[in-house]
Amino acid sequence: MKYRNVGKSGLKVSEIAVGSWMTALASNAEQDTAKEVIHEAYENGVNFFDCADAYSGGEAEKFLGRVLRDYPRSSYIISSKVFFPTGKGANDWGLSRKHIIENIDRSLKNMGLDYIDLYYCHRFDSTTPMEETLRTLSDLVSQGKILYYGVSEEWGAARIEKAESIIARYNLHPLTVIQPQYNMIDRYIEHEIMASCQEHGIGITPFSPLAQGLLTGKYKKGEPYPEGSRATHQADRQINKLLTDENLDKVEKLQKIADSLGTNMSVLALAWILAKPCISSVITGASKVSQLKNNLAATELAIPADAMSDIEKILDFTPFERHVG
C-alpha cells in the first residue's frame, strides 16, 4: 500500500480507503462479510476507514468502531460526518454549534473512541452562519475530539474561498480536506473546486469513484442489468440515471484500454483518479473481499501517457472557462 498526505497536513492516509455508505448490516451474514472486508483491508495496508453518523442510523459507526477495536488506535484513520437528522427535533440536524457538539459526542460514543481523525460537514447548511460552523469545528480540534475537519462537495469553490477568509480572520484551525463525488464520468470539481483545494493545500478524498458501478464495466448497452446489481435494487435509482447510451459507449471504449493494459475497468477507473497528485485517497466500497482486492490493485497501476491521452479523448471533458472578446 502507498500513502499520501492529506493536503498540506502531516496526516498520511492509504491511497485506497474503505467507506461504509453502502455497507449492508441487516443480517449476521452481512455483518460477517463486512467485518471480513475491513480486516482484509487493514491487513493489506489500508489505514483509512470512512463513515458518517447518518449511515444505517448510527449502526454503521457502532459496527466500524467494534471491528477496528481489534487494532491499535494509532494505526488507523477514521472519519465521520455531521449534518443529516439524528432525531426529530428542530435542532437535530444541520451545522449549528448545538448539533455539531451533540453529534460529535454521539459519534464518539457510537465508535467507542476518544477522538475522530477526520470530521466532515456532510452537506452545506444555509440556515447556519458559516462562521459559527467553522468556529465550532476549530474548537473541537482544540479540545482534541477531532484532529482535522473537512467539508463536502456542496460547499463549492466560492464557499471554500469564503471559509478560508473566515479561518484566516479568526486564526482558526485549518480546513484540511474535502470529500466530493469524483470519477471519470462526473468531473465537476475540475471546473473550480480542484484549483481552490490546490491553492489552499486542501486534500481531496473523493467518493463514488466507480460512478455507482457504471465504471465496473458490468453494465452493457442493450443487455439486462446483472442480477443483484445496484441498478436492480437501489432505492434512489442513482445508478439508473447514469446508464445512458452515451456513458455506456464510453465505458465500452475504456474497457478496451483496460484490456490492453492487462487490467479491468474498475482498476483503470481508480488508477485514473490516483494519477492526480491533489487526490489524497479514494473512498471505495466493497460488498465482498474479492471486490476489495480488485480495488487495491489500482495502487500498482501506472497508466502510460499514451493510454491516458486515449482516455481523455474518450471522456471528452473540458473544464469550464469563460472567455470574453
Phi, psi and omega in degrees: 000144176251154184233150179226151173288147175276102183058223181269005178284170177271358182288128182249127181237153177294146181300329175251127175248161177247122181261165185245004186303313184259013181291123180273128183231014188292327183240165177297322180296318179294321178294321178298319179294316179298320178295319179297319179297315181296316179297317180296319179298312181299316182294340178260016172097357177292126178241003185241119181234123188255139180213186177200152181295337183274346183291122179053035176062028181099345182292329179295320177297315181298317181295312182298318178299319180295316183292316183286347177297345178289348187239158177300136183301326183289349188267355181221156177251128180234138180236156172214179187219161179222139170166305189292156184302137173240012178190187184257000182281164181296335181254013182270026177202169173094197185236031174288161177302319181300310184292321180296313181298316181291323185279333174294322177293324178295315181294318178298320178293315179303317185271349182068039185242158173271335180206158174245134185292309182236130182232117185256147163280115189293329176215178175267139181249104182285351181266357181237133177302135181302324180301318179298315180297312183293321177298319180295314180296320177296320177298321179296325175295314179300324180281348180082009179282330171228156180260324180216156177228159182211183182225176182260181180298329188290352177289324177071167184296318181297320179290324177297317179296320177295318178300318180297323179291322178294316180300317179292320183297320184254009178054049180276165172299145191287154167285121191257330192207153174232144179240090179259165166284134181201129177196181182303329183270324182247098187243027187300333182292345178283347178293310183216321190299317183299318179295320177298318180296318179296319181296321185262003179070034179265129179286157179236123179237082187290150172248172183054049182291342179254019176051055177063016181109347178305319186274011171278340182085004183279344178265127183240141179297131178082003180245152178298152176296140179302139181301130178083358180287165182302327181294342181267349186217348185297127187295319184271358173060027181302315182296323183298327179290339181271345187276057178272160178300322180298314180293319180293326175295318179298316181296321179300319178290320178295324179302323180294324176292317177301316179300319182292336179266003179072030180226192179241172188298318181299314181297318178300316182296320179289317180296326178298318178293314182293344178290347180268119185300334182285350179279128179272317182197153179250123182274115183247158173247154178208122180267356174204161186299322181299323177294317178301312182300322178295317179300320182297334181295341181296334181291343182259356182263115172259110184287122180300154184301320181293322178292322179296322177297318178296321179299315182295326176295320179293316183289327174053056181249137176230119177301145184291129170218134181256120180249134179245129177084000000 
